[in-house]
Amino acid sequence: MPYLILFQRDHCHLCELAWEVLAQAQVPDFESVWIEGDAALEKQFGLRVPVLKHTRNSMELDWPFTVEQVRLLMVSSEQV
């Protein structure tokens, strides 16, 4: 099971850019969650998307995030 979740919206240019950063960071696996239609997720993330969340330590990266920040987030998961 992936320990990273990318919260995003459909037809979101910034979300597409986030996918590119995750590819450049060589993230092996992550879950994509679309927030439309989920009132709780809409309330939590609203206009913040894309947001990358680490499920083991609950850390979040709001957009814009960098390759280096994603790699640090992945390394922090290995220490949890």
mmJSON file of the N, C-alpha and C atoms, coordinates in Angstrom:
{"data_MODEL":{"atom_site":{
"group_PDB":["ATOM","ATOM","ATOM","ATOM","ATOM","ATOM","ATOM","ATOM","ATOM","ATOM","ATOM","ATOM","ATOM","ATOM","ATOM","ATOM","ATOM","ATOM","ATOM","ATOM","ATOM","ATOM","ATOM","ATOM","ATOM","ATOM","ATOM","ATOM","ATOM","ATOM","ATOM","ATOM","ATOM","ATOM","ATOM","ATOM","ATOM","ATOM","ATOM","ATOM","ATOM","ATOM","ATOM","ATOM","ATOM","ATOM","ATOM","ATOM","ATOM","ATOM","ATOM","ATOM","ATOM","ATOM","ATOM","ATOM","ATOM","ATOM","ATOM","ATOM","ATOM","ATOM","ATOM","ATOM","ATOM","ATOM","ATOM","ATOM","ATOM","ATOM","ATOM","ATOM","ATOM","ATOM","ATOM","ATOM","ATOM","ATOM","ATOM","ATOM","ATOM","ATOM","ATOM","ATOM","ATOM","ATOM","ATOM","ATOM","ATOM","ATOM","ATOM","ATOM","ATOM","ATOM","ATOM","ATOM","ATOM","ATOM","ATOM","ATOM","ATOM","ATOM","ATOM","ATOM","ATOM","ATOM","ATOM","ATOM","ATOM","ATOM","ATOM","ATOM","ATOM","ATOM","ATOM","ATOM","ATOM","ATOM","ATOM","ATOM","ATOM","ATOM","ATOM","ATOM","ATOM","ATOM","ATOM","ATOM","ATOM","ATOM","ATOM","ATOM","ATOM","ATOM","ATOM","ATOM","ATOM","ATOM","ATOM","ATOM","ATOM","ATOM","ATOM","ATOM","ATOM","ATOM","ATOM","ATOM","ATOM","ATOM","ATOM","ATOM","ATOM","ATOM","ATOM","ATOM","ATOM","ATOM","ATOM","ATOM","ATOM","ATOM","ATOM","ATOM","ATOM","ATOM","ATOM","ATOM","ATOM","ATOM","ATOM","ATOM","ATOM","ATOM","ATOM","ATOM","ATOM","ATOM","ATOM","ATOM","ATOM","ATOM","ATOM","ATOM","ATOM","ATOM","ATOM","ATOM","ATOM","ATOM","ATOM","ATOM","ATOM","ATOM","ATOM","ATOM","ATOM","ATOM","ATOM","ATOM","ATOM","ATOM","ATOM","ATOM","ATOM","ATOM","ATOM","ATOM","ATOM","ATOM","ATOM","ATOM","ATOM","ATOM","ATOM","ATOM","ATOM","ATOM","ATOM","ATOM","ATOM","ATOM","ATOM","ATOM","ATOM","ATOM","ATOM","ATOM","ATOM","ATOM","ATOM","ATOM","ATOM","ATOM","ATOM","ATOM","ATOM","ATOM","ATOM","ATOM"],
"id":[1,2,3,4,5,6,7,8,9,10,11,12,13,14,15,16,17,18,19,20,21,22,23,24,25,26,27,28,29,30,31,32,33,34,35,36,37,38,39,40,41,42,43,44,45,46,47,48,49,50,51,52,53,54,55,56,57,58,59,60,61,62,63,64,65,66,67,68,69,70,71,72,73,74,75,76,77,78,79,80,81,82,83,84,85,86,87,88,89,90,91,92,93,94,95,96,97,98,99,100,101,102,103,104,105,106,107,108,109,110,111,112,113,114,115,116,117,118,119,120,121,122,123,124,125,126,127,128,129,130,131,132,133,134,135,136,137,138,139,140,141,142,143,144,145,146,147,148,149,150,151,152,153,154,155,156,157,158,159,160,161,162,163,164,165,166,167,168,169,170,171,172,173,174,175,176,177,178,179,180,181,182,183,184,185,186,187,188,189,190,191,192,193,194,195,196,197,198,199,200,201,202,203,204,205,206,207,208,209,210,211,212,213,214,215,216,217,218,219,220,221,222,223,224,225,226,227,228,229,230,231,232,233,234,235,236,237,238,239,240],
"type_symbol":["N","C","C","N","C","C","N","C","C","N","C","C","N","C","C","N","C","C","N","C","C","N","C","C","N","C","C","N","C","C","N","C","C","N","C","C","N","C","C","N","C","C","N","C","C","N","C","C","N","C","C","N","C","C","N","C","C","N","C","C","N","C","C","N","C","C","N","C","C","N","C","C","N","C","C","N","C","C","N","C","C","N","C","C","N","C","C","N","C","C","N","C","C","N","C","C","N","C","C","N","C","C","N","C","C","N","C","C","N","C","C","N","C","C","N","C","C","N","C","C","N","C","C","N","C","C","N","C","C","N","C","C","N","C","C","N","C","C","N","C","C","N","C","C","N","C","C","N","C","C","N","C","C","N","C","C","N","C","C","N","C","C","N","C","C","N","C","C","N","C","C","N","C","C","N","C","C","N","C","C","N","C","C","N","C","C","N","C","C","N","C","C","N","C","C","N","C","C","N","C","C","N","C","C","N","C","C","N","C","C","N","C","C","N","C","C","N","C","C","N","C","C","N","C","C","N","C","C","N","C","C","N","C","C","N","C","C","N","C","C"],
"label_atom_id":["N","CA","C","N","CA","C","N","CA","C","N","CA","C","N","CA","C","N","CA","C","N","CA","C","N","CA","C","N","CA","C","N","CA","C","N","CA","C","N","CA","C","N","CA","C","N","CA","C","N","CA","C","N","CA","C","N","CA","C","N","CA","C","N","CA","C","N","CA","C","N","CA","C","N","CA","C","N","CA","C","N","CA","C","N","CA","C","N","CA","C","N","CA","C","N","CA","C","N","CA","C","N","CA","C","N","CA","C","N","CA","C","N","CA","C","N","CA","C","N","CA","C","N","CA","C","N","CA","C","N","CA","C","N","CA","C","N","CA","C","N","CA","C","N","CA","C","N","CA","C","N","CA","C","N","CA","C","N","CA","C","N","CA","C","N","CA","C","N","CA","C","N","CA","C","N","CA","C","N","CA","C","N","CA","C","N","CA","C","N","CA","C","N","CA","C","N","CA","C","N","CA","C","N","CA","C","N","CA","C","N","CA","C","N","CA","C","N","CA","C","N","CA","C","N","CA","C","N","CA","C","N","CA","C","N","CA","C","N","CA","C","N","CA","C","N","CA","C","N","CA","C","N","CA","C","N","CA","C","N","CA","C","N","CA","C","N","CA","C","N","CA","C","N","CA","C","N","CA","C"],
"label_alt_id":[null,null,null,null,null,null,null,null,null,null,null,null,null,null,null,null,null,null,null,null,null,null,null,null,null,null,null,null,null,null,null,null,null,null,null,null,null,null,null,null,null,null,null,null,null,null,null,null,null,null,null,null,null,null,null,null,null,null,null,null,null,null,null,null,null,null,null,null,null,null,null,null,null,null,null,null,null,null,null,null,null,null,null,null,null,null,null,null,null,null,null,null,null,null,null,null,null,null,null,null,null,null,null,null,null,null,null,null,null,null,null,null,null,null,null,null,null,null,null,null,null,null,null,null,null,null,null,null,null,null,null,null,null,null,null,null,null,null,null,null,null,null,null,null,null,null,null,null,null,null,null,null,null,null,null,null,null,null,null,null,null,null,null,null,null,null,null,null,null,null,null,null,null,null,null,null,null,null,null,null,null,null,null,null,null,null,null,null,null,null,null,null,null,null,null,null,null,null,null,null,null,null,null,null,null,null,null,null,null,null,null,null,null,null,null,null,null,null,null,null,null,null,null,null,null,null,null,null,null,null,null,null,null,null,null,null,null,null,null,null],
"label_comp_id":["MET","MET","MET","PRO","PRO","PRO","TYR","TYR","TYR","LEU","LEU","LEU","ILE","ILE","ILE","LEU","LEU","LEU","PHE","PHE","PHE","GLN","GLN","GLN","ARG","ARG","ARG","ASP","ASP","ASP","HIS","HIS","HIS","CYS","CYS","CYS","HIS","HIS","HIS","LEU","LEU","LEU","CYS","CYS","CYS","GLU","GLU","GLU","LEU","LEU","LEU","ALA","ALA","ALA","TRP","TRP","TRP","GLU","GLU","GLU","VAL","VAL","VAL","LEU","LEU","LEU","ALA","ALA","ALA","GLN","GLN","GLN","ALA","ALA","ALA","GLN","GLN","GLN","VAL","VAL","VAL","PRO","PRO","PRO","ASP","ASP","ASP","PHE","PHE","PHE","GLU","GLU","GLU","SER","SER","SER","VAL","VAL","VAL","TRP","TRP","TRP","ILE","ILE","ILE","GLU","GLU","GLU","GLY","GLY","GLY","ASP","ASP","ASP","ALA","ALA","ALA","ALA","ALA","ALA","LEU","LEU","LEU","GLU","GLU","GLU","LYS","LYS","LYS","GLN","GLN","GLN","PHE","PHE","PHE","GLY","GLY","GLY","LEU","LEU","LEU","ARG","ARG","ARG","VAL","VAL","VAL","PRO","PRO","PRO","VAL","VAL","VAL","LEU","LEU","LEU","LYS","LYS","LYS","HIS","HIS","HIS","THR","THR","THR","ARG","ARG","ARG","ASN","ASN","ASN","SER","SER","SER","MET","MET","MET","GLU","GLU","GLU","LEU","LEU","LEU","ASP","ASP","ASP","TRP","TRP","TRP","PRO","PRO","PRO","PHE","PHE","PHE","THR","THR","THR","VAL","VAL","VAL","GLU","GLU","GLU","GLN","GLN","GLN","VAL","VAL","VAL","ARG","ARG","ARG","LEU","LEU","LEU","LEU","LEU","LEU","MET","MET","MET","VAL","VAL","VAL","SER","SER","SER","SER","SER","SER","GLU","GLU","GLU","GLN","GLN","GLN","VAL","VAL","VAL"],
"label_asym_id":["A","A","A","A","A","A","A","A","A","A","A","A","A","A","A","A","A","A","A","A","A","A","A","A","A","A","A","A","A","A","A","A","A","A","A","A","A","A","A","A","A","A","A","A","A","A","A","A","A","A","A","A","A","A","A","A","A","A","A","A","A","A","A","A","A","A","A","A","A","A","A","A","A","A","A","A","A","A","A","A","A","A","A","A","A","A","A","A","A","A","A","A","A","A","A","A","A","A","A","A","A","A","A","A","A","A","A","A","A","A","A","A","A","A","A","A","A","A","A","A","A","A","A","A","A","A","A","A","A","A","A","A","A","A","A","A","A","A","A","A","A","A","A","A","A","A","A","A","A","A","A","A","A","A","A","A","A","A","A","A","A","A","A","A","A","A","A","A","A","A","A","A","A","A","A","A","A","A","A","A","A","A","A","A","A","A","A","A","A","A","A","A","A","A","A","A","A","A","A","A","A","A","A","A","A","A","A","A","A","A","A","A","A","A","A","A","A","A","A","A","A","A","A","A","A","A","A","A","A","A","A","A","A","A","A","A","A","A","A","A"],
"label_entity_id":["1","1","1","1","1","1","1","1","1","1","1","1","1","1","1","1","1","1","1","1","1","1","1","1","1","1","1","1","1","1","1","1","1","1","1","1","1","1","1","1","1","1","1","1","1","1","1","1","1","1","1","1","1","1","1","1","1","1","1","1","1","1","1","1","1","1","1","1","1","1","1","1","1","1","1","1","1","1","1","1","1","1","1","1","1","1","1","1","1","1","1","1","1","1","1","1","1","1","1","1","1","1","1","1","1","1","1","1","1","1","1","1","1","1","1","1","1","1","1","1","1","1","1","1","1","1","1","1","1","1","1","1","1","1","1","1","1","1","1","1","1","1","1","1","1","1","1","1","1","1","1","1","1","1","1","1","1","1","1","1","1","1","1","1","1","1","1","1","1","1","1","1","1","1","1","1","1","1","1","1","1","1","1","1","1","1","1","1","1","1","1","1","1","1","1","1","1","1","1","1","1","1","1","1","1","1","1","1","1","1","1","1","1","1","1","1","1","1","1","1","1","1","1","1","1","1","1","1","1","1","1","1","1","1","1","1","1","1","1","1"],
"label_seq_id":[1,1,1,2,2,2,3,3,3,4,4,4,5,5,5,6,6,6,7,7,7,8,8,8,9,9,9,10,10,10,11,11,11,12,12,12,13,13,13,14,14,14,15,15,15,16,16,16,17,17,17,18,18,18,19,19,19,20,20,20,21,21,21,22,22,22,23,23,23,24,24,24,25,25,25,26,26,26,27,27,27,28,28,28,29,29,29,30,30,30,31,31,31,32,32,32,33,33,33,34,34,34,35,35,35,36,36,36,37,37,37,38,38,38,39,39,39,40,40,40,41,41,41,42,42,42,43,43,43,44,44,44,45,45,45,46,46,46,47,47,47,48,48,48,49,49,49,50,50,50,51,51,51,52,52,52,53,53,53,54,54,54,55,55,55,56,56,56,57,57,57,58,58,58,59,59,59,60,60,60,61,61,61,62,62,62,63,63,63,64,64,64,65,65,65,66,66,66,67,67,67,68,68,68,69,69,69,70,70,70,71,71,71,72,72,72,73,73,73,74,74,74,75,75,75,76,76,76,77,77,77,78,78,78,79,79,79,80,80,80],
"pdbx_PDB_ins_code":[null,null,null,null,null,null,null,null,null,null,null,null,null,null,null,null,null,null,null,null,null,null,null,null,null,null,null,null,null,null,null,null,null,null,null,null,null,null,null,null,null,null,null,null,null,null,null,null,null,null,null,null,null,null,null,null,null,null,null,null,null,null,null,null,null,null,null,null,null,null,null,null,null,null,null,null,null,null,null,null,null,null,null,null,null,null,null,null,null,null,null,null,null,null,null,null,null,null,null,null,null,null,null,null,null,null,null,null,null,null,null,null,null,null,null,null,null,null,null,null,null,null,null,null,null,null,null,null,null,null,null,null,null,null,null,null,null,null,null,null,null,null,null,null,null,null,null,null,null,null,null,null,null,null,null,null,null,null,null,null,null,null,null,null,null,null,null,null,null,null,null,null,null,null,null,null,null,null,null,null,null,null,null,null,null,null,null,null,null,null,null,null,null,null,null,null,null,null,null,null,null,null,null,null,null,null,null,null,null,null,null,null,null,null,null,null,null,null,null,null,null,null,null,null,null,null,null,null,null,null,null,null,null,null,null,null,null,null,null,null],
"Cartn_x":[0.844,0.0,0.891,0.586,1.392,1.25,2.326,2.267,2.181,2.15,1.969,0.636,-0.092,-1.367,-1.293,-1.662,-1.762,-3.237,-3.635,-5.001,-5.06,-6.066,-6.11,-7.54,-7.667,-8.942,-8.804,-9.946,-9.964,-9.656,-9.023,-8.734,-7.964,-6.983,-6.18,-4.762,-4.402,-3.074,-1.975,-2.192,-1.196,-1.023,-2.106,-2.025,-1.181,-1.303,-0.467,1.009,1.289,2.665,3.169,2.292,2.673,3.043,2.293,2.617,4.02,4.362,5.692,6.78,6.538,7.511,7.666,6.559,6.631,7.413,7.235,7.997,9.485,9.808,11.209,11.849,11.049,11.553,11.631,11.174,11.175,10.393,9.214,8.317,7.829,8.078,7.752,6.255,5.494,4.067,3.382,2.227,1.425,-0.031,-0.903,-2.329,-2.826,-3.707,-4.345,-5.757,-6.084,-7.43,-7.989,-9.112,-9.785,-10.8,-10.769,-11.568,-12.992,-13.279,-14.617,-15.644,-16.759,-17.846,-17.707,-16.624,-16.425,-16.367,-17.45,-17.571,-16.446,-16.073,-15.023,-13.677,-13.356,-12.094,-12.108,-13.249,-13.376,-13.116,-13.673,-13.49,-12.03,-11.424,-10.054,-9.031,-9.197,-8.173,-8.576,-9.844,-10.348,-9.442,-8.964,-8.111,-6.643,-6.303,-4.896,-4.345,-5.196,-4.716,-3.831,-2.859,-2.528,-1.8,-2.074,-1.416,-0.893,0.373,0.975,1.038,0.399,0.338,1.05,1.797,2.496,1.605,1.203,0.245,0.863,2.166,2.793,3.062,3.372,3.667,2.764,1.786,0.78,1.357,2.606,3.173,2.526,2.371,1.779,2.669,2.702,3.36,2.294,2.114,1.213,1.955,1.23,1.815,2.159,3.284,4.243,5.255,5.512,6.587,7.616,8.823,9.947,10.32,11.153,11.68,12.405,13.199,13.957,13.027,11.953,11.01,10.328,9.976,9.346,10.319,11.556,12.561,12.772,12.803,12.933,11.733,10.557,9.352,9.436,9.941,10.087,11.108,12.223,13.255,12.715,11.915,11.358,10.474,9.869,8.995,9.809,11.031,11.869,12.331,12.254,12.704,11.564,10.327,9.167,8.97],
"Cartn_y":[-1.186,0.0,1.253,2.204,3.428,4.242,4.909,5.738,7.217,7.535,8.908,9.016,10.089,10.354,11.736,11.818,13.1,13.458,14.489,14.988,15.991,15.81,16.622,16.79,17.595,17.824,17.399,17.11,16.864,18.157,18.032,19.173,20.269,19.867,20.788,20.835,21.964,22.112,21.961,22.507,22.39,20.939,20.178,18.76,18.0,18.371,17.755,18.074,19.299,19.671,18.872,18.644,17.847,16.425,15.855,14.515,14.511,15.57,15.66,15.702,16.437,16.508,15.129,14.426,13.086,12.136,12.263,11.429,11.774,13.054,13.469,13.017,12.964,12.519,10.998,10.336,8.878,8.231,8.8,8.22,6.882,5.796,4.476,4.211,4.733,4.448,5.473,5.935,6.832,6.653,7.061,6.975,8.344,8.365,9.604,9.654,10.766,10.955,12.255,12.139,13.316,13.786,15.077,15.58,15.979,16.11,16.485,15.478,15.989,15.12,14.606,14.952,14.538,15.806,16.075,17.331,17.497,16.42,16.505,16.858,16.22,16.522,17.921,18.328,19.69,20.714,20.447,21.37,21.371,20.2,20.079,20.678,20.396,20.792,21.971,22.108,23.242,23.667,24.891,25.447,25.097,24.326,23.983,22.966,22.223,21.149,21.686,20.905,19.572,19.6,18.568,18.382,16.948,16.808,15.494,15.188,14.095,13.731,12.411,12.39,11.189,10.521,9.278,8.632,8.118,7.929,7.389,8.461,9.68,10.728,11.95,11.87,12.922,14.24,14.248,15.474,15.736,17.023,17.417,18.431,18.335,19.333,19.995,21.292,22.049,22.452,22.6,23.077,24.546,24.987,24.25,23.517,22.256,21.521,21.108,20.879,20.581,19.107,18.704,17.342,17.073,18.025,17.856,17.69,18.46,18.33,16.968,16.487,15.163,14.082,14.182,13.183,13.204,14.38,14.475,13.854,14.056,13.452,11.935,11.4,9.948,9.407,10.112,9.68,9.699,10.696,10.776,9.578,8.996,7.831,6.61,6.525,5.381,5.411,6.595,6.74,6.587,6.455,6.329,4.889],
"Cartn_z":[0.0,0.0,0.0,-0.871,-0.92,0.366,0.744,1.936,1.594,0.292,-0.147,-0.879,-0.589,-1.247,-1.874,-3.143,-3.817,-3.918,-3.168,-3.231,-4.37,-5.248,-6.455,-6.954,-8.003,-8.681,-10.139,-10.75,-12.189,-12.926,-14.072,-14.947,-14.222,-13.444,-12.629,-13.192,-13.786,-14.374,-13.315,-12.137,-11.068,-10.637,-10.671,-10.317,-11.333,-12.592,-13.623,-13.376,-12.971,-12.642,-11.439,-10.463,-9.291,-9.706,-10.649,-11.159,-11.758,-12.477,-13.078,-12.008,-10.931,-9.833,-9.19,-8.99,-8.399,-9.305,-10.607,-11.541,-11.474,-11.424,-11.342,-10.03,-8.964,-7.662,-7.586,-8.624,-8.713,-7.567,-7.295,-6.297,-6.85,-6.126,-6.663,-6.76,-5.836,-5.814,-4.926,-5.363,-4.544,-4.932,-4.042,-4.285,-4.738,-5.715,-6.151,-5.589,-4.96,-4.424,-4.99,-5.682,-6.213,-5.183,-4.878,-3.767,-4.166,-5.456,-5.88,-5.392,-4.93,-4.497,-3.077,-2.4,-1.008,-0.159,0.533,1.284,2.308,2.969,3.99,3.352,2.23,1.555,0.947,0.406,-0.131,0.974,2.145,3.269,3.732,3.788,4.283,3.319,2.018,1.062,0.175,-0.121,-0.888,-2.022,-1.972,-3.022,-2.842,-1.807,-1.543,-2.528,-3.2,-4.066,-5.171,-5.571,-5.097,-3.751,-2.961,-1.667,-1.631,-1.26,-1.106,0.384,0.789,2.215,2.449,3.521,3.971,5.011,4.794,5.693,6.984,7.016,8.23,9.282,8.836,9.819,9.664,8.758,8.533,8.029,7.576,7.005,5.653,5.328,4.055,3.358,2.048,1.216,0.357,0.54,-0.316,-1.576,-2.65,-3.898,-3.754,-4.26,-5.071,-4.199,-4.529,-3.862,-4.899,-4.398,-5.28,-5.208,-6.141,-6.145,-4.828,-4.381,-3.14,-1.936,-1.886,-0.774,-0.78,-1.959,-2.062,-1.613,-2.04,-1.624,-0.118,0.476,1.941,2.633,2.074,2.642,2.579,1.467,1.34,2.325,2.504,3.447,4.867,5.193,6.548,6.834,5.801,6.009,6.401,5.927,6.246,7.69,8.308,9.687,10.686,10.173,11.057,11.411],
"occupancy":[1.0,1.0,1.0,1.0,1.0,1.0,1.0,1.0,1.0,1.0,1.0,1.0,1.0,1.0,1.0,1.0,1.0,1.0,1.0,1.0,1.0,1.0,1.0,1.0,1.0,1.0,1.0,1.0,1.0,1.0,1.0,1.0,1.0,1.0,1.0,1.0,1.0,1.0,1.0,1.0,1.0,1.0,1.0,1.0,1.0,1.0,1.0,1.0,1.0,1.0,1.0,1.0,1.0,1.0,1.0,1.0,1.0,1.0,1.0,1.0,1.0,1.0,1.0,1.0,1.0,1.0,1.0,1.0,1.0,1.0,1.0,1.0,1.0,1.0,1.0,1.0,1.0,1.0,1.0,1.0,1.0,1.0,1.0,1.0,1.0,1.0,1.0,1.0,1.0,1.0,1.0,1.0,1.0,1.0,1.0,1.0,1.0,1.0,1.0,1.0,1.0,1.0,1.0,1.0,1.0,1.0,1.0,1.0,1.0,1.0,1.0,1.0,1.0,1.0,1.0,1.0,1.0,1.0,1.0,1.0,1.0,1.0,1.0,1.0,1.0,1.0,1.0,1.0,1.0,1.0,1.0,1.0,1.0,1.0,1.0,1.0,1.0,1.0,1.0,1.0,1.0,1.0,1.0,1.0,1.0,1.0,1.0,1.0,1.0,1.0,1.0,1.0,1.0,1.0,1.0,1.0,1.0,1.0,1.0,1.0,1.0,1.0,1.0,1.0,1.0,1.0,1.0,1.0,1.0,1.0,1.0,1.0,1.0,1.0,1.0,1.0,1.0,1.0,1.0,1.0,1.0,1.0,1.0,1.0,1.0,1.0,1.0,1.0,1.0,1.0,1.0,1.0,1.0,1.0,1.0,1.0,1.0,1.0,1.0,1.0,1.0,1.0,1.0,1.0,1.0,1.0,1.0,1.0,1.0,1.0,1.0,1.0,1.0,1.0,1.0,1.0,1.0,1.0,1.0,1.0,1.0,1.0,1.0,1.0,1.0,1.0,1.0,1.0,1.0,1.0,1.0,1.0,1.0,1.0,1.0,1.0,1.0,1.0,1.0,1.0],
"B_iso_or_equiv":[0.0,0.0,0.0,0.0,0.0,0.0,0.0,0.0,0.0,0.0,0.0,0.0,0.0,0.0,0.0,0.0,0.0,0.0,0.0,0.0,0.0,0.0,0.0,0.0,0.0,0.0,0.0,0.0,0.0,0.0,0.0,0.0,0.0,0.0,0.0,0.0,0.0,0.0,0.0,0.0,0.0,0.0,0.0,0.0,0.0,0.0,0.0,0.0,0.0,0.0,0.0,0.0,0.0,0.0,0.0,0.0,0.0,0.0,0.0,0.0,0.0,0.0,0.0,0.0,0.0,0.0,0.0,0.0,0.0,0.0,0.0,0.0,0.0,0.0,0.0,0.0,0.0,0.0,0.0,0.0,0.0,0.0,0.0,0.0,0.0,0.0,0.0,0.0,0.0,0.0,0.0,0.0,0.0,0.0,0.0,0.0,0.0,0.0,0.0,0.0,0.0,0.0,0.0,0.0,0.0,0.0,0.0,0.0,0.0,0.0,0.0,0.0,0.0,0.0,0.0,0.0,0.0,0.0,0.0,0.0,0.0,0.0,0.0,0.0,0.0,0.0,0.0,0.0,0.0,0.0,0.0,0.0,0.0,0.0,0.0,0.0,0.0,0.0,0.0,0.0,0.0,0.0,0.0,0.0,0.0,0.0,0.0,0.0,0.0,0.0,0.0,0.0,0.0,0.0,0.0,0.0,0.0,0.0,0.0,0.0,0.0,0.0,0.0,0.0,0.0,0.0,0.0,0.0,0.0,0.0,0.0,0.0,0.0,0.0,0.0,0.0,0.0,0.0,0.0,0.0,0.0,0.0,0.0,0.0,0.0,0.0,0.0,0.0,0.0,0.0,0.0,0.0,0.0,0.0,0.0,0.0,0.0,0.0,0.0,0.0,0.0,0.0,0.0,0.0,0.0,0.0,0.0,0.0,0.0,0.0,0.0,0.0,0.0,0.0,0.0,0.0,0.0,0.0,0.0,0.0,0.0,0.0,0.0,0.0,0.0,0.0,0.0,0.0,0.0,0.0,0.0,0.0,0.0,0.0,0.0,0.0,0.0,0.0,0.0,0.0],
"pdbx_formal_charge":[null,null,null,null,null,null,null,null,null,null,null,null,null,null,null,null,null,null,null,null,null,null,null,null,null,null,null,null,null,null,null,null,null,null,null,null,null,null,null,null,null,null,null,null,null,null,null,null,null,null,null,null,null,null,null,null,null,null,null,null,null,null,null,null,null,null,null,null,null,null,null,null,null,null,null,null,null,null,null,null,null,null,null,null,null,null,null,null,null,null,null,null,null,null,null,null,null,null,null,null,null,null,null,null,null,null,null,null,null,null,null,null,null,null,null,null,null,null,null,null,null,null,null,null,null,null,null,null,null,null,null,null,null,null,null,null,null,null,null,null,null,null,null,null,null,null,null,null,null,null,null,null,null,null,null,null,null,null,null,null,null,null,null,null,null,null,null,null,null,null,null,null,null,null,null,null,null,null,null,null,null,null,null,null,null,null,null,null,null,null,null,null,null,null,null,null,null,null,null,null,null,null,null,null,null,null,null,null,null,null,null,null,null,null,null,null,null,null,null,null,null,null,null,null,null,null,null,null,null,null,null,null,null,null,null,null,null,null,null,null],
"auth_seq_id":[1,1,1,2,2,2,3,3,3,4,4,4,5,5,5,6,6,6,7,7,7,8,8,8,9,9,9,10,10,10,11,11,11,12,12,12,13,13,13,14,14,14,15,15,15,16,16,16,17,17,17,18,18,18,19,19,19,20,20,20,21,21,21,22,22,22,23,23,23,24,24,24,25,25,25,26,26,26,27,27,27,28,28,28,29,29,29,30,30,30,31,31,31,32,32,32,33,33,33,34,34,34,35,35,35,36,36,36,37,37,37,38,38,38,39,39,39,40,40,40,41,41,41,42,42,42,43,43,43,44,44,44,45,45,45,46,46,46,47,47,47,48,48,48,49,49,49,50,50,50,51,51,51,52,52,52,53,53,53,54,54,54,55,55,55,56,56,56,57,57,57,58,58,58,59,59,59,60,60,60,61,61,61,62,62,62,63,63,63,64,64,64,65,65,65,66,66,66,67,67,67,68,68,68,69,69,69,70,70,70,71,71,71,72,72,72,73,73,73,74,74,74,75,75,75,76,76,76,77,77,77,78,78,78,79,79,79,80,80,80],
"auth_comp_id":["MET","MET","MET","PRO","PRO","PRO","TYR","TYR","TYR","LEU","LEU","LEU","ILE","ILE","ILE","LEU","LEU","LEU","PHE","PHE","PHE","GLN","GLN","GLN","ARG","ARG","ARG","ASP","ASP","ASP","HIS","HIS","HIS","CYS","CYS","CYS","HIS","HIS","HIS","LEU","LEU","LEU","CYS","CYS","CYS","GLU","GLU","GLU","LEU","LEU","LEU","ALA","ALA","ALA","TRP","TRP","TRP","GLU","GLU","GLU","VAL","VAL","VAL","LEU","LEU","LEU","ALA","ALA","ALA","GLN","GLN","GLN","ALA","ALA","ALA","GLN","GLN","GLN","VAL","VAL","VAL","PRO","PRO","PRO","ASP","ASP","ASP","PHE","PHE","PHE","GLU","GLU","GLU","SER","SER","SER","VAL","VAL","VAL","TRP","TRP","TRP","ILE","ILE","ILE","GLU","GLU","GLU","GLY","GLY","GLY","ASP","ASP","ASP","ALA","ALA","ALA","ALA","ALA","ALA","LEU","LEU","LEU","GLU","GLU","GLU","LYS","LYS","LYS","GLN","GLN","GLN","PHE","PHE","PHE","GLY","GLY","GLY","LEU","LEU","LEU","ARG","ARG","ARG","VAL","VAL","VAL","PRO","PRO","PRO","VAL","VAL","VAL","LEU","LEU","LEU","LYS","LYS","LYS","HIS","HIS","HIS","THR","THR","THR","ARG","ARG","ARG","ASN","ASN","ASN","SER","SER","SER","MET","MET","MET","GLU","GLU","GLU","LEU","LEU","LEU","ASP","ASP","ASP","TRP","TRP","TRP","PRO","PRO","PRO","PHE","PHE","PHE","THR","THR","THR","VAL","VAL","VAL","GLU","GLU","GLU","GLN","GLN","GLN","VAL","VAL","VAL","ARG","ARG","ARG","LEU","LEU","LEU","LEU","LEU","LEU","MET","MET","MET","VAL","VAL","VAL","SER","SER","SER","SER","SER","SER","GLU","GLU","GLU","GLN","GLN","GLN","VAL","VAL","VAL"],
"auth_asym_id":["A","A","A","A","A","A","A","A","A","A","A","A","A","A","A","A","A","A","A","A","A","A","A","A","A","A","A","A","A","A","A","A","A","A","A","A","A","A","A","A","A","A","A","A","A","A","A","A","A","A","A","A","A","A","A","A","A","A","A","A","A","A","A","A","A","A","A","A","A","A","A","A","A","A","A","A","A","A","A","A","A","A","A","A","A","A","A","A","A","A","A","A","A","A","A","A","A","A","A","A","A","A","A","A","A","A","A","A","A","A","A","A","A","A","A","A","A","A","A","A","A","A","A","A","A","A","A","A","A","A","A","A","A","A","A","A","A","A","A","A","A","A","A","A","A","A","A","A","A","A","A","A","A","A","A","A","A","A","A","A","A","A","A","A","A","A","A","A","A","A","A","A","A","A","A","A","A","A","A","A","A","A","A","A","A","A","A","A","A","A","A","A","A","A","A","A","A","A","A","A","A","A","A","A","A","A","A","A","A","A","A","A","A","A","A","A","A","A","A","A","A","A","A","A","A","A","A","A","A","A","A","A","A","A","A","A","A","A","A","A"],
"auth_atom_id":["N","CA","C","N","CA","C","N","CA","C","N","CA","C","N","CA","C","N","CA","C","N","CA","C","N","CA","C","N","CA","C","N","CA","C","N","CA","C","N","CA","C","N","CA","C","N","CA","C","N","CA","C","N","CA","C","N","CA","C","N","CA","C","N","CA","C","N","CA","C","N","CA","C","N","CA","C","N","CA","C","N","CA","C","N","CA","C","N","CA","C","N","CA","C","N","CA","C","N","CA","C","N","CA","C","N","CA","C","N","CA","C","N","CA","C","N","CA","C","N","CA","C","N","CA","C","N","CA","C","N","CA","C","N","CA","C","N","CA","C","N","CA","C","N","CA","C","N","CA","C","N","CA","C","N","CA","C","N","CA","C","N","CA","C","N","CA","C","N","CA","C","N","CA","C","N","CA","C","N","CA","C","N","CA","C","N","CA","C","N","CA","C","N","CA","C","N","CA","C","N","CA","C","N","CA","C","N","CA","C","N","CA","C","N","CA","C","N","CA","C","N","CA","C","N","CA","C","N","CA","C","N","CA","C","N","CA","C","N","CA","C","N","CA","C","N","CA","C","N","CA","C","N","CA","C","N","CA","C","N","CA","C","N","CA","C","N","CA","C","N","CA","C","N","CA","C","N","CA","C"],
"pdbx_PDB_model_num":[1,1,1,1,1,1,1,1,1,1,1,1,1,1,1,1,1,1,1,1,1,1,1,1,1,1,1,1,1,1,1,1,1,1,1,1,1,1,1,1,1,1,1,1,1,1,1,1,1,1,1,1,1,1,1,1,1,1,1,1,1,1,1,1,1,1,1,1,1,1,1,1,1,1,1,1,1,1,1,1,1,1,1,1,1,1,1,1,1,1,1,1,1,1,1,1,1,1,1,1,1,1,1,1,1,1,1,1,1,1,1,1,1,1,1,1,1,1,1,1,1,1,1,1,1,1,1,1,1,1,1,1,1,1,1,1,1,1,1,1,1,1,1,1,1,1,1,1,1,1,1,1,1,1,1,1,1,1,1,1,1,1,1,1,1,1,1,1,1,1,1,1,1,1,1,1,1,1,1,1,1,1,1,1,1,1,1,1,1,1,1,1,1,1,1,1,1,1,1,1,1,1,1,1,1,1,1,1,1,1,1,1,1,1,1,1,1,1,1,1,1,1,1,1,1,1,1,1,1,1,1,1,1,1,1,1,1,1,1,1]
}}}
